[in-house]
Amino acid sequence: MPKVSIIISTFNRSSLLKQAIQSVYSQTFQDWELIIVDDGSTDETKKMIHDYANLDSRIIPVSQSNKGISASRAKGIEFVTGQYIASLDDDDVYVPQKIEAQFDYLEKNPSVGLVYSYVNMVDENKTILLQWPVTPAQTFFELLHDNTIPTNSCLIRKECFERLGSFRKDFKGSDDYEMWLRISKHYRIKFLPIVIGIYRWHDHNMSHNKRKRCSSDVQVFQAVMKYELSKEEKKKVFQRVIELTYTKGSDALDQKNYSDAVFYFLQSLQFNLLIGLHISWGRYSNVSYRLLRPYAALVSAAFGAFMFFMTNLFSKEQLSSNV
């Protein structure tokens, strides 16, 4: 039985996948198994995975219809036999000392459930853009502020998944963030300040899409509110959601950016229909104002859309009557 199980979820990236696999082979720590979940690829991915598996019994090929990365990660967990679990995206790579350094740390620190480290973010030319995370988080409260744990940066005790469950299959791209928050409620999380991998920054990264990132984070915090939380923890979750949604919606409304205002207010109300009651900042001192502002913005946007439609309809009728 291997000490470490590594999971790669992949979809139609055979050329990049090969580099990811080779970075596993280059590890100074070799007591591993590599579970590669093919998420319904239509290119050469499936054949390549089986070619590797035919040459090395440590490679475990897993196939499923295309269900997305969250379901793929959860599927990979089902095949784990190692004591520790690492994850690697198909477009990223490990540095050779990654597994060894983090394995040694967890072996020496049995109270730590998850250890993670720096990754270098690079562009398409392999130029280093920055070292992430800039400010590492190690507690539940710190992680609420931001997800600072790249998926390929950590090593996790299998016990965490056995006790707390797997990645959420129903989450779209935020399953890792919710998992880290779940773990942080029950285990110590520690940051080991070494560079352990390369993270490719490209147009498909969810971080580029601010709206998608926001809606994903709101989904995470909806799940977090179902945890056993103290009054202070619940307050912190509300504060974070307000920062992500209500405040951005108000700023957009003040700038007459009605599209963004509607989007962020809808996210705010999706989290809690009475979210305005949880705001105590001086900027929103009147409780009725705080409570009704999102609804007033939505009604105004709907009325504006209706008037735009009627104006266009009237113009077309006028044009038809003049012909």
JOMOVEN-V971188 format. One record per residue. N is the residue number from 1. RES is the residue in three letters. SS is DSSP state (~ for helix, > for strand, _ for the rest). PHI is phi in whole degrees, 0 to 359 (none if undefined). D_FIRST is the distance of its C-alpha to the first C-alpha in whole Angstrom. Layout:
N;RES;SS;PHI;D_FIRST
N;RES;SS;PHI;D_FIRST
//
This chain:
1;MET;_;none;0
2;PRO;_;288;4
3;LYS;_;284;7
4;VAL;>;234;9
5;SER;>;251;10
6;ILE;>;248;13
7;ILE;>;246;16
8;ILE;>;242;19
9;SER;>;258;22
10;THR;>;219;24
11;PHE;_;209;28
12;ASN;_;54;30
13;ARG;_;224;29
14;SER;~;301;28
15;SER;~;292;30
16;LEU;~;287;28
17;LEU;~;302;25
18;LYS;~;301;25
19;GLN;~;293;25
20;ALA;~;296;23
21;ILE;~;298;20
22;GLN;~;297;22
23;SER;~;290;21
24;VAL;~;287;17
25;TYR;~;298;18
26;SER;_;277;20
27;GLN;_;295;18
28;THR;_;289;18
29;PHE;_;262;15
30;GLN;_;246;12
31;ASP;_;272;9
32;TRP;>;225;9
33;GLU;>;235;9
34;LEU;>;240;12
35;ILE;>;264;14
36;ILE;>;251;17
37;VAL;>;262;20
38;ASP;>;274;23
39;ASP;>;271;26
40;GLY;_;75;28
41;SER;_;297;29
42;THR;_;243;32
43;ASP;_;261;32
44;GLU;_;273;30
45;THR;~;303;27
46;LYS;~;301;25
47;LYS;~;297;26
48;MET;~;297;25
49;ILE;~;299;21
50;HIS;~;291;21
51;ASP;~;297;22
52;TYR;~;297;19
53;ALA;~;296;17
54;ASN;~;291;19
55;LEU;~;263;18
56;ASP;_;215;15
57;SER;_;291;12
58;ARG;_;283;10
59;ILE;>;270;13
60;ILE;>;247;13
61;PRO;>;278;17
62;VAL;>;228;18
63;SER;>;236;22
64;GLN;>;207;25
65;SER;_;293;28
66;ASN;_;297;30
67;LYS;_;232;29
68;GLY;_;97;29
69;ILE;~;292;26
70;SER;~;296;26
71;ALA;~;294;25
72;SER;~;293;23
73;ARG;~;297;21
74;ALA;~;297;21
75;LYS;~;297;19
76;GLY;~;299;16
77;ILE;~;302;15
78;GLU;_;297;15
79;PHE;_;258;12
80;VAL;_;291;10
81;THR;_;238;7
82;GLY;_;283;7
83;GLN;_;281;9
84;TYR;>;233;11
85;ILE;>;234;13
86;ALA;>;236;16
87;SER;>;234;18
88;LEU;>;217;20
89;ASP;>;291;24
90;ASP;_;291;24
91;ASP;_;253;28
92;ASP;_;243;26
93;VAL;>;219;24
94;TYR;>;267;22
95;VAL;_;275;24
96;PRO;_;302;22
97;GLN;_;268;21
98;LYS;~;306;20
99;ILE;~;295;16
100;GLU;~;300;17
101;ALA;~;296;20
102;GLN;~;284;19
103;PHE;~;298;15
104;ASP;~;300;18
105;TYR;~;295;20
106;LEU;~;293;18
107;GLU;~;297;17
108;LYS;~;271;20
109;ASN;_;230;22
110;PRO;_;295;20
111;SER;_;275;23
112;VAL;>;270;22
113;GLY;>;270;20
114;LEU;>;217;21
115;VAL;>;239;22
116;TYR;>;218;24
117;SER;>;214;26
118;TYR;>;290;29
119;VAL;>;235;29
120;ASN;>;268;32
121;MET;>;277;33
122;VAL;>;234;35
123;ASP;_;269;37
124;GLU;_;295;38
125;ASN;_;265;39
126;LYS;_;66;36
127;THR;_;280;39
128;ILE;>;288;37
129;LEU;>;272;39
130;LEU;>;192;37
131;GLN;>;257;34
132;TRP;>;246;33
133;PRO;_;277;33
134;VAL;_;286;36
135;THR;_;235;36
136;PRO;_;297;33
137;ALA;_;253;32
138;GLN;_;227;30
139;THR;_;229;32
140;PHE;~;303;33
141;PHE;~;297;36
142;GLU;~;293;36
143;LEU;~;290;33
144;LEU;~;301;36
145;HIS;~;291;38
146;ASP;_;190;36
147;ASN;_;277;32
148;THR;_;259;31
149;ILE;_;249;28
150;PRO;_;298;27
151;THR;~;301;24
152;ASN;~;278;22
153;SER;~;264;23
154;CYS;>;240;21
155;LEU;>;228;17
156;ILE;>;232;17
157;ARG;>;292;15
158;LYS;~;302;13
159;GLU;~;306;16
160;CYS;~;299;19
161;PHE;~;287;18
162;GLU;~;295;17
163;ARG;~;276;20
164;LEU;~;253;23
165;GLY;_;96;22
166;SER;_;265;21
167;PHE;_;299;23
168;ARG;_;284;26
169;LYS;_;293;27
170;ASP;_;276;31
171;PHE;_;269;31
172;LYS;_;249;32
173;GLY;_;91;31
174;SER;_;241;31
175;ASP;~;298;27
176;ASP;~;293;26
177;TYR;~;300;29
178;GLU;~;297;29
179;MET;~;295;25
180;TRP;~;296;26
181;LEU;~;295;29
182;ARG;~;298;27
183;ILE;~;296;25
184;SER;~;296;28
185;LYS;_;282;29
186;HIS;_;236;27
187;TYR;_;226;25
188;ARG;>;284;26
189;ILE;>;246;26
190;LYS;>;232;26
191;PHE;>;257;27
192;LEU;>;257;26
193;PRO;>;282;29
194;ILE;>;227;28
195;VAL;>;272;28
196;ILE;>;240;24
197;GLY;>;191;25
198;ILE;>;243;28
199;TYR;>;247;29
200;ARG;>;277;32
201;TRP;_;263;35
202;HIS;_;214;37
203;ASP;_;296;39
204;HIS;_;272;36
205;ASN;_;297;35
206;MET;~;297;36
207;SER;~;300;37
208;HIS;~;291;40
209;ASN;_;262;41
210;LYS;~;295;42
211;ARG;~;292;43
212;LYS;~;296;40
213;ARG;~;297;38
214;CYS;~;296;41
215;SER;~;296;40
216;SER;~;293;36
217;ASP;~;294;37
218;VAL;~;298;39
219;GLN;~;300;37
220;VAL;~;298;34
221;PHE;~;290;37
222;GLN;~;297;38
223;ALA;~;292;34
224;VAL;~;299;34
225;MET;_;294;38
226;LYS;_;269;36
227;TYR;_;290;34
228;GLU;_;279;35
229;LEU;_;246;37
230;SER;_;283;40
231;LYS;~;300;43
232;GLU;~;294;43
233;GLU;~;294;40
234;LYS;~;298;41
235;LYS;~;299;44
236;LYS;~;295;42
237;VAL;~;297;40
238;PHE;~;300;44
239;GLN;~;300;45
240;ARG;~;292;42
241;VAL;~;295;43
242;ILE;~;299;47
243;GLU;~;299;46
244;LEU;~;286;44
245;THR;~;237;47
246;TYR;~;300;50
247;THR;~;296;51
248;LYS;~;294;50
249;GLY;~;295;52
250;SER;~;294;55
251;ASP;~;298;55
252;ALA;~;295;55
253;LEU;~;295;58
254;ASP;~;298;60
255;GLN;_;270;60
256;LYS;_;60;61
257;ASN;_;266;57
258;TYR;~;290;57
259;SER;~;297;54
260;ASP;~;293;52
261;ALA;~;301;54
262;VAL;~;297;53
263;PHE;~;299;49
264;TYR;~;290;49
265;PHE;~;292;51
266;LEU;~;296;49
267;GLN;~;296;46
268;SER;~;298;47
269;LEU;~;287;49
270;GLN;~;295;45
271;PHE;~;287;44
272;ASN;_;201;47
273;LEU;_;295;50
274;LEU;_;246;52
275;ILE;~;298;50
276;GLY;~;300;53
277;LEU;~;287;54
278;HIS;~;263;51
279;ILE;_;260;53
280;SER;_;234;55
281;TRP;_;288;55
282;GLY;~;302;59
283;ARG;~;298;59
284;TYR;~;239;59
285;SER;_;287;61
286;ASN;_;276;62
287;VAL;~;296;60
288;SER;~;294;62
289;TYR;~;297;61
290;ARG;~;299;57
291;LEU;~;289;57
292;LEU;~;266;59
293;ARG;~;306;58
294;PRO;~;299;55
295;TYR;~;292;57
296;ALA;~;297;61
297;ALA;~;295;59
298;LEU;~;292;57
299;VAL;~;295;61
300;SER;~;297;62
301;ALA;~;294;60
302;ALA;~;295;60
303;PHE;~;294;64
304;GLY;~;297;64
305;ALA;~;295;62
306;PHE;~;296;65
307;MET;~;294;68
308;PHE;~;298;66
309;PHE;~;296;66
310;MET;~;293;69
311;THR;~;297;71
312;ASN;~;296;69
313;LEU;~;296;70
314;PHE;~;296;74
315;SER;~;297;74
316;LYS;~;293;73
317;GLU;~;292;76
318;GLN;~;296;78
319;LEU;~;295;77
320;SER;~;294;78
321;SER;~;288;81
322;ASN;~;273;83
323;VAL;_;281;82
//
